[in-house]
Amino acid sequence: MPHTEQQLRRDMVRIGRMMSEKGWLAACDGNLSARLPGDRILVTPAGACKGMLEENDPIVCGLDGKKIEGSGRPSSEIHMHLTVYQMRGDVGAIVHAHPPFSTGFAAAGRELNLGLLPEVIVGLGSIPLAPYGTPGTPALGESLLPYVEQHDAVLLANHGAVAWGEELMQAFFRMDKVEHFAHVTLVAELLGGAKALPRSEIETLFAARERYGIKSRTRFEQGSPIAAEDQPDVGEKLQMTREQLMAIIDDALKLRGVY
Ligand SMILES: [Zn+2]
């Protein structure tokens, strides 16, 4: 374990403040956790404002979620953290927040799956959208199950986002990348449509993932992320004569029984 418990507590205070300053958390939203030796984790307490966290606040829990040491209750979203630790032995820390652009995509039912930016493709591949699970219940952790092995960051429908890594700063940087990518994707869409990179380039970038120590998916699978060749052309123009158009409208009206 590269960090002592005291160092992890200090990192949590620092990252909680940065998340709050970045506007990723309203009031007491979000939570952080890190793995400790002996099947234990350190997790932020329920109801704590992450921007005002103190080193003594994080609580020590077992991998079964039961409190071992500390005052207060562990975060109500601890199920989600436990699911990831149980499935991924390489994960040492998890960051959960409600950053506005990522959460906007999650609330619109949109995953971040376009192959747009080289750094995002190398670092994260694509960011899927887990179906809605009620916060504070095991349903939230269960909604993540299909995505944990293959991904390092996931959007949570109608809720927010979660990212994990070998240590806290890596998990925080991944969340930072997700939020930046959500922002860039939105701007590109406002400017007329995000244009994905070609499949061959995405394959080249995926081949670099192993070199960067990425432990999740290292092989590109078609559609995750979506390449230029697979992108639906929403701006495609169709040509037809007035007669052809009138015939289509006529058929549609007949089908609906208008005449
Ligand atoms: Zn949340």
Residues whose N, C-alpha, C, O or C-beta is under 5 A from the ligand:
A	BS01	ZN	G30 G160
